[in-house]
């Protein structure tokens, strides 16, 4: 049931059916044109797809082995970046909540600066600036640092929103039994906030995973970079990048479904705190 | 800071190129995203399928993969063009999925009772849409839509990284690469360049939000 139209009666149902058939025919026609065009340009040949789909070709095992390694590298970078972002982000959020004003402003400044920078810039400069300062690390570390710089401030904001979404009584009760602000955050507020934040955090995981595909700019052998190298010998960029896209879509789609599921689960099992700010939702975290 | 002051011209053209990519892609994303949102809320199932497939595919694919597919895939099927237009197309396609979702959730946020009430006092479909539904939907759409567009300005750096050149990101790469200039000042210059674009965009968004925000 939508705001735009009522539940259709017999006449509108017929109209919708006719409209659907026409729309379906148009969509099908567009698809056919695309497929014909692809066939005409010889994009469905065994030569193009063989290395990816035909186990009897000699390239097949090599190609998939490299894709497997690339995927491993992607997942490793994403996992490390998420863990570090979570730690740094939580620290940023907590120190921002409990510290002296000058420090709070410093944190706000850093958060705003890093939020305004494209993540590709933070990755590139992590890989350029650290060696210039005499810090030599493996490429994976540069990618993780670049991703962490950007995502930790996003997570800091999610944590802040999560803490703010709790009813005020929680902090007040903690203060009333003599806890310091630090104790109250650590023992009372953060454990509840993380629960509330879980969907938004899982959605952020999707963002991090997508951003690891920027590793190619510093030649980190993640999935996209690996595909780029394979294409140089197999000469099938369209098919190769198509497969890479499918891999990302499957993983990310599963993650976003998980986020939605967790969100539903949480909203069902807890009574909504009254008088509290809205919790950060999965949708908010899933930005670009 | 010489690295920045000596290359102000280069930074200037970088900002302008980034702005150009962003404006063109933003326009394309708004048009495409609105069409797809229309598909997703339409009563015809085939159109809904197209809309949701569009969003699922583009939202879950990294922008760099979208750009690679277009920039290296399209020439394979005989579509030739400049990297600039491939980049703008890729960024517009990618962003349109997020625009679509922002608009769709805005429409869905209006309670069905609003339209029912409008119809029950005798408003036509057109009146219902323009006087009751859209004004409320726009209010919910503006903040997320603005955030999507600001994120798009930052994503234009990836277009530069894939090989368009001349934008802010590429200027940063060029200055640290060839000239061997100190990395930190160059980074500060690039950061300032992006902030010059994103901060006014954020202020504009805040203004727009206040303009449409009415307590409900």
Contacts between the chains, C-beta under 8 A, distances in Angstrom:
chain1	res1	chain2	res2	distance
A	1	B	112	5.6
A	2	B	41	6.3
A	2	B	107	7.9
A	2	B	108	7.5
A	2	B	112	6.8
A	3	B	107	6.8
A	3	B	108	7.5
A	3	B	110	4.6
A	3	B	111	6.8
A	3	B	112	4.9
A	3	B	114	6.3
A	3	B	115	4.7
A	3	B	133	5.7
A	4	B	41	6.0
A	4	B	107	7.0
A	4	B	115	7.0
A	4	B	129	7.5
A	4	B	133	7.0
A	5	B	43	6.4
A	6	B	116	7.8
A	6	B	119	7.6
A	8	B	43	7.0
A	12	B	43	8.0
A	16	B	43	4.7
A	16	B	44	6.3
A	19	B	43	7.5
A	19	B	44	4.9
A	20	B	43	8.0
A	20	B	44	4.2
A	20	B	45	5.6
A	20	B	46	5.6
A	20	B	47	7.8
A	23	B	44	4.7
A	23	B	46	4.6
A	23	B	47	5.0
A	24	B	44	7.9
A	24	B	45	8.0
A	24	B	46	3.9
A	27	B	46	5.3
A	27	B	47	7.7
A	27	B	49	7.9
A	27	B	50	5.7
A	37	B	77	6.3
A	38	B	77	6.2
A	41	B	76	6.8
A	41	B	77	4.2
A	41	B	78	5.6
A	43	B	76	6.9
A	43	B	77	6.3
A	113	B	191	6.5
A	113	B	195	7.6
A	116	B	154	7.7
A	116	B	191	7.2
A	116	B	194	5.8
A	116	B	195	4.9
A	116	B	198	4.8
A	116	B	199	7.0
A	117	B	154	7.2
A	117	B	190	8.0
A	117	B	191	5.6
A	117	B	194	5.9
A	118	B	154	4.0
A	118	B	155	6.8
A	118	B	156	7.7
A	118	B	157	3.7
A	118	B	158	7.2
A	118	B	169	6.8
A	118	B	194	6.5
A	119	B	154	7.5
A	120	B	157	4.7
A	120	B	158	5.2
A	120	B	161	5.2
A	120	B	169	6.4
A	121	B	157	5.8
A	121	B	169	6.0
A	121	B	172	6.7
A	121	B	187	7.5
A	121	B	190	5.9
A	121	B	191	7.4
A	121	B	194	7.3
A	124	B	161	7.6
A	124	B	169	7.5
A	124	B	172	7.1
A	124	B	173	6.7
A	125	B	172	7.5
A	125	B	183	6.5
A	125	B	187	4.7
A	125	B	190	7.9
A	128	B	176	5.3
A	128	B	183	4.8
A	129	B	183	4.4
A	129	B	184	6.0
A	129	B	187	6.5
A	132	B	182	7.4
A	132	B	183	4.7
A	132	B	184	7.8
A	206	B	60	7.2
A	210	B	60	7.7
A	210	B	61	7.6
A	210	B	62	4.1
A	210	B	63	7.4
A	211	B	62	7.2
A	212	B	62	7.9
A	213	B	62	3.6
A	213	B	64	4.7
A	213	B	65	5.8
A	214	B	62	7.5
A	214	B	64	5.7
A	214	B	158	6.7
A	214	B	161	7.2
A	216	B	64	6.7
A	217	B	161	5.0
A	224	B	62	7.1
A	224	B	64	5.9
A	224	B	65	5.9
A	224	B	68	6.7
A	227	B	68	7.8
A	228	B	68	7.2
A	231	B	72	7.3
A	237	B	68	7.4
A	237	B	69	7.7
A	237	B	72	4.0
A	237	B	73	5.4
A	237	B	76	6.1
A	238	B	69	6.9
A	238	B	72	7.7
A	238	B	73	3.9
A	238	B	76	5.1
A	238	B	77	7.1
A	241	B	65	6.1
A	241	B	68	5.1
A	241	B	69	4.2
A	241	B	72	7.0
A	241	B	73	6.1
A	242	B	69	6.9
A	242	B	73	7.9
A	244	B	65	5.6
A	245	B	57	7.6
A	245	B	61	4.7
A	245	B	65	5.1
A	245	B	66	7.6
A	245	B	69	6.6
A	248	B	60	6.2
A	248	B	61	5.5
A	248	B	62	5.9
A	248	B	65	6.3
A	249	B	56	7.1
A	249	B	57	6.2
A	249	B	60	4.3
A	249	B	61	5.9
A	252	B	59	7.8
A	252	B	60	3.7
A	252	B	61	8.0
A	253	B	56	6.3
A	253	B	60	5.3
A	256	B	60	7.3
A	283	B	101	7.9
A	283	B	105	7.1
A	286	B	59	7.7
A	287	B	98	7.3
A	287	B	147	6.2
A	287	B	148	7.1
A	287	B	151	5.9
A	288	B	95	7.6
A	288	B	98	5.8
A	288	B	148	6.4
A	288	B	151	3.9
A	288	B	152	7.2
A	288	B	155	6.4
